[in-house]
Amino acid sequence: MKTIAEQLNVKEFPFRIKDSKGRIIYFEESDKRWAKYELDSKGNVIYFEISSGYWSKREYDASNKEIYYENSKGLILDKRPKPSEDKVIEIDGVKYKLLKL
């Protein structure tokens, strides 16, 4: 399978593709090694992959704190809030389910 630079017949390296905000989302060297990035609206890397096959995924909370990480080697770090089945409180007649942080 051809790399993006090969498909475009690029001769100058390193080759970069940037998004509309000027952030690099693809990078390739002359030896055909490449890396690609997916970013969220805040610029956090949510997916990363390199030509060797390694990849990683991330999720962030509203404060840009990483709450989930997974990679192709099987490592998973999950700090996402978990629902607590039996923790319900009622305020002014409205019931709320508590989340464990």
N, CA, C and O of each residue as an XYZ file, in Angstrom:
404
protein
N       0.843     -1.182      0.000
C       0.000      0.000      0.000
C       0.888      1.245      0.000
O       1.858      1.319      0.754
N       0.560      2.203     -0.831
C       1.343      3.424     -0.939
C       1.023      4.387      0.202
O      -0.110      4.472      0.677
N       2.054      5.106      0.622
C       1.843      6.155      1.623
C       1.180      7.349      0.947
O       1.078      7.396     -0.279
N       0.735      8.303      1.740
C       0.109      9.505      1.170
C       1.101     10.261      0.301
O       0.752     10.706     -0.793
N       2.335     10.410      0.775
C       3.347     11.128     -0.011
C       3.618     10.421     -1.337
O       3.808     11.084     -2.357
N       3.639      9.100     -1.340
C       3.830      8.355     -2.588
C       2.659      8.575     -3.535
O       2.852      8.761     -4.736
N       1.452      8.555     -2.998
C       0.263      8.764     -3.838
C       0.260     10.151     -4.466
O      -0.203     10.333     -5.592
N       0.788     11.135     -3.720
C       0.821     12.516     -4.216
C       2.112     12.844     -4.959
O       2.288     13.963     -5.441
N       3.016     11.868     -5.050
C       4.302     12.039     -5.726
C       5.139     13.161     -5.090
O       5.779     13.946     -5.789
N       5.119     13.218     -3.768
C       5.866     14.221     -3.012
C       7.347     13.885     -3.064
O       7.731     12.722     -2.943
N       8.179     14.908     -3.245
C       9.627     14.707     -3.317
C      10.371     15.415     -2.178
O      11.545     15.127     -1.946
N       9.718     16.323     -1.473
C      10.355     17.066     -0.390
C       9.847     16.564      0.958
O       8.640     16.487      1.189
N      10.781     16.224      1.845
C      10.433     15.678      3.155
C      11.123     16.472      4.243
O      12.148     17.097      3.971
N      10.616     16.478      5.447
C       9.419     15.750      5.867
C       8.160     16.359      5.263
O       8.080     17.566      5.033
N       7.185     15.499      5.015
C       5.902     15.899      4.456
C       4.900     16.021      5.593
O       4.806     15.131      6.438
N       4.149     17.123      5.617
C       3.171     17.357      6.688
C       1.825     17.756      6.097
O       1.751     18.448      5.082
N       0.781     17.307      6.750
C      -0.567     17.774      6.441
C      -1.093     18.409      7.715
O      -0.991     17.837      8.800
N      -1.663     19.613      7.568
C      -2.190     20.336      8.724
C      -3.695     20.518      8.575
O      -4.227     20.550      7.466
N      -4.371     20.636      9.719
C      -5.808     20.895      9.685
C      -6.057     22.390      9.476
O      -5.114     23.162      9.308
N      -7.312     22.788      9.488
C      -7.674     24.184      9.223
C      -7.150     25.153     10.290
O      -7.124     26.363     10.068
N      -6.734     24.625     11.445
C      -6.182     25.467     12.508
C      -4.655     25.435     12.528
O      -4.033     25.963     13.449
N      -4.053     24.819     11.516
C      -2.607     24.782     11.404
C      -1.924     23.715     12.240
O      -0.704     23.738     12.402
N      -2.700     22.778     12.772
C      -2.140     21.703     13.598
C      -1.809     20.499     12.718
O      -2.598     20.119     11.853
N      -0.638     19.904     12.945
C      -0.219     18.744     12.146
C      -1.105     17.544     12.460
O      -1.281     17.171     13.619
N      -1.660     16.946     11.405
C      -2.477     15.744     11.570
C      -1.875     14.544     10.837
O      -2.338     13.415     11.001
N      -0.841     14.794     10.029
C      -0.133     13.716      9.338
C       1.301     14.165      9.107
O       1.559     15.319      8.763
N       2.232     13.230      9.303
C       3.651     13.529      9.156
C       4.305     12.311      8.520
O       4.063     11.177      8.934
N       5.142     12.555      7.506
C       5.805     11.434      6.843
C       7.256     11.781      6.537
O       7.579     12.909      6.163
N       8.130     10.777      6.707
C       9.554     10.915      6.393
C       9.835     10.269      5.032
O       9.001      9.527      4.511
N      10.992     10.548      4.467
C      11.351     10.015      3.149
C      11.497      8.493      3.145
O      11.409      7.865      2.090
N      11.720      7.898      4.322
C      11.851      6.432      4.410
C      10.496      5.732      4.581
O      10.444      4.551      4.925
N       9.415      6.457      4.343
C       8.037      5.962      4.367
C       7.467      5.787      5.774
O       6.346      5.299      5.919
N       8.213      6.175      6.819
C       7.631      6.159      8.168
C       6.672      7.335      8.277
O       6.970      8.440      7.824
N       5.523      7.083      8.879
C       4.515      8.126      9.009
C       3.841      8.061     10.371
O       3.919      7.063     11.088
N       3.180      9.161     10.698
C       2.368      9.254     11.913
C       1.132     10.069     11.571
O       1.199     11.037     10.814
N       0.004      9.661     12.139
C      -1.211     10.459     11.940
C      -1.867     10.704     13.288
O      -1.768      9.894     14.209
N      -2.534     11.836     13.375
C      -3.142     12.302     14.607
C      -4.578     12.717     14.348
O      -4.887     13.306     13.312
N      -5.462     12.405     15.300
C      -6.817     12.956     15.294
C      -6.924     13.800     16.551
O      -6.512     13.379     17.632
N      -7.481     14.996     16.401
C      -7.587     15.936     17.506
C      -9.042     16.262     17.797
O      -9.882     16.247     16.898
N      -9.333     16.554     19.053
C     -10.677     17.023     19.371
C     -10.738     18.535     19.156
O      -9.749     19.144     18.749
N     -11.874     19.132     19.421
C     -12.057     20.564     19.166
C     -11.154     21.445     20.021
O     -10.950     22.617     19.703
N     -10.613     20.892     21.101
C      -9.721     21.659     21.975
C      -8.247     21.418     21.660
O      -7.374     21.959     22.338
N      -7.967     20.616     20.644
C      -6.596     20.351     20.237
C      -5.946     19.171     20.927
O      -4.761     18.911     20.718
N      -6.698     18.449     21.747
C      -6.166     17.250     22.404
C      -6.060     16.106     21.399
O      -6.958     15.916     20.579
N      -4.971     15.349     21.457
C      -4.813     14.183     20.588
C      -5.726     13.078     21.122
O      -5.560     12.622     22.253
N      -6.687     12.653     20.304
C      -7.600     11.590     20.717
C      -7.274     10.258     20.034
O      -7.728      9.203     20.475
N      -6.487     10.313     18.958
C      -6.032      9.097     18.291
C      -4.672      9.375     17.681
O      -4.439     10.443     17.115
N      -3.783      8.413     17.799
C      -2.431      8.528     17.260
C      -2.058      7.175     16.684
O      -2.311      6.141     17.302
N      -1.458      7.179     15.506
C      -1.032      5.926     14.884
C       0.261      6.164     14.122
O       0.454      7.226     13.531
N       1.153      5.166     14.138
C       2.383      5.247     13.360
C       2.480      4.052     12.426
O       1.792      3.044     12.589
N       3.352      4.201     11.447
C       3.462      3.204     10.377
C       3.841      1.808     10.870
O       3.569      0.827     10.179
N       4.452      1.696     12.025
C       4.809      0.364     12.554
C       3.595     -0.416     13.053
O       3.697     -1.608     13.343
N       2.445      0.258     13.152
C       1.230     -0.399     13.612
C       0.798      0.009     15.007
O      -0.319     -0.302     15.420
N       1.663      0.701     15.745
C       1.303      1.161     17.084
C       0.232      2.242     16.990
O       0.282      3.092     16.101
N      -0.734      2.211     17.902
C      -1.765      3.245     17.979
C      -2.139      3.483     19.436
O      -1.888      2.645     20.302
N      -2.739      4.631     19.689
C      -3.283      4.928     21.016
C      -4.526      5.793     20.864
O      -4.659      6.567     19.916
N      -5.437      5.640     21.832
C      -6.677      6.413     21.887
C      -6.734      7.090     23.250
O      -6.259      6.547     24.247
N      -7.322      8.282     23.278
C      -7.482      9.011     24.530
C      -8.846      9.687     24.564
O      -9.409     10.042     23.528
N      -9.362      9.857     25.772
C     -10.568     10.663     25.993
C     -10.254     11.657     27.089
O      -9.444     11.386     27.975
N     -10.898     12.807     27.024
C     -10.679     13.883     27.989
C     -12.006     14.346     28.559
O     -13.044     14.249     27.903
N     -11.967     14.854     29.791
C     -13.186     15.411     30.369
C     -13.315     16.886     29.974
O     -12.504     17.395     29.200
N     -14.322     17.560     30.498
C     -14.585     18.954     30.140
C     -13.444     19.889     30.539
O     -13.330     20.990     30.000
N     -12.599     19.462     31.479
C     -11.455     20.270     31.926
C     -10.161     19.892     31.211
O      -9.078     20.293     31.638
N     -10.263     19.130     30.134
C      -9.111     18.653     29.355
C      -8.228     17.680     30.127
O      -7.068     17.486     29.765
N      -8.749     17.074     31.167
C      -8.002     16.070     31.916
C      -8.220     14.720     31.229
O      -9.351     14.343     30.925
N      -7.119     13.998     30.990
C      -7.237     12.695     30.349
C      -7.939     11.722     31.293
O      -7.514     11.529     32.433
N      -9.024     11.110     30.800
C      -9.778     10.173     31.634
C      -9.773      8.749     31.076
O     -10.227      7.818     31.741
N      -9.258      8.582     29.853
C      -9.195      7.246     29.262
C      -7.999      7.182     28.329
O      -7.736      8.111     27.565
N      -7.272      6.055     28.403
C      -6.135      5.817     27.516
C      -6.124      4.332     27.162
O      -6.318      3.472     28.022
N      -5.897      4.052     25.895
C      -5.782      2.669     25.435
C      -4.759      2.637     24.316
O      -4.705      3.559     23.502
N      -3.935      1.578     24.260
C      -2.996      1.475     23.147
C      -2.990      0.076     22.551
O      -3.606     -0.848     23.084
N      -2.284     -0.061     21.436
C      -2.268     -1.314     20.697
C      -1.508     -2.423     21.416
O      -1.573     -3.580     20.999
N      -0.795     -2.097     22.478
C      -0.090     -3.118     23.259
C      -0.978     -3.702     24.355
O      -0.546     -4.574     25.110
N      -2.225     -3.219     24.443
C      -3.170     -3.760     25.411
C      -3.293     -2.977     26.704
O      -4.063     -3.362     27.584
N      -2.547     -1.882     26.839
C      -2.638     -1.072     28.051
C      -3.921     -0.244     28.023
O      -4.201      0.440     27.039
N      -4.694     -0.308     29.097
C      -5.906      0.495     29.240
C      -5.883      1.153     30.608
O      -5.732      0.483     31.630
N      -6.032      2.469     30.620
C      -6.160      3.234     31.860
C      -7.503      3.951     31.789
O      -7.680      4.862     30.980
N      -8.434      3.549     32.617
C      -9.801      4.072     32.553
C     -10.141      4.818     33.838
O     -10.352      4.209     34.887
N     -10.192      6.138     33.739
C     -10.556      6.983     34.879
C     -11.898      7.674     34.642
O     -12.224      8.661     35.301
N     -12.671      7.142     33.692
C     -13.979      7.741     33.406
C     -14.913      7.517     34.594
O     -14.827      6.490     35.267
N     -15.804      8.473     34.854
C     -16.743      8.301     35.964
C     -17.633      7.080     35.735
O     -18.076      6.827     34.615
N     -17.885      6.341     36.787
C     -18.731      5.144     36.718
C     -20.046      5.410     37.450
O     -20.051      5.992     38.535
N     -21.142      4.988     36.864
C     -22.415      5.174     37.569
C     -22.464      4.300     38.824
O     -21.953      3.180     38.843
N     -23.070      4.823     39.832
C     -23.233      4.081     41.078
C     -24.696      3.664     41.159
O     -25.578      4.507     41.325
N     -24.952      2.367     41.043
C     -26.316      1.863     40.905
C     -27.248      2.221     42.059
O     -28.429      2.486     41.832
N     -26.742      2.235     43.288
C     -27.646      2.413     44.423
C     -27.554      3.792     45.072
O     -28.080      3.988     46.167
N     -26.903      4.741     44.424
C     -26.748      6.075     45.004
C     -27.659      7.066     44.280
O     -27.273      7.643     43.263
N     -28.835      7.257     44.795
C     -29.782      8.205     44.230
C     -30.150      9.188     45.323
O     -30.468      8.806     46.449
N     -30.098     10.471     44.964
C     -30.533     11.493     45.924
C     -31.699     12.260     45.302
O     -31.874     12.280     44.084
N     -32.477     12.878     46.156
C     -33.625     13.647     45.684
C     -33.503     15.060     46.214
O     -33.330     15.274     47.414
N     -33.595     16.034     45.300
C     -33.536     17.452     45.659
C     -34.740     18.130     45.023
O     -34.915     18.097     43.805
N     -35.568     18.746     45.863
C     -36.780     19.426     45.390
C     -37.637     18.531     44.508
O     -38.189     18.982     43.504
N     -37.744     17.275     44.881
C     -38.602     16.340     44.158
C     -37.984     15.749     42.897
O     -38.629     14.960     42.206
N     -36.743     16.118     42.588
C     -36.071     15.584     41.406
C     -35.008     14.598     41.859
O     -34.200     14.912     42.734
N     -35.002     13.394     41.263
C     -34.033     12.362     41.627
C     -32.792     12.469     40.741
O     -32.880     12.676     39.531
N     -31.636     12.321     41.385
C     -30.342     12.376     40.689
C     -29.544     11.126     41.030
O     -29.515     10.698     42.184
N     -28.900     10.545     40.032
C     -28.034      9.390     40.256
C     -26.607      9.926     40.405
O     -26.138     10.697     39.568
N     -25.923      9.515     41.472
C     -24.565      9.943     41.722
C     -23.575      9.149     40.899
O     -23.797      7.971     40.618
N     -22.478      9.789     40.509
C     -21.412      9.127     39.772
C     -20.168      9.075     40.637
O     -19.849     10.041     41.330
N     -19.471      7.964     40.602
C     -18.207      7.837     41.320
C     -17.114      8.432     40.447
O     -17.014      8.094     39.267
N     -16.308      9.298     41.000
C     -15.219      9.941     40.231
C     -13.896      9.292     40.519
O     -12.875      9.700     39.965
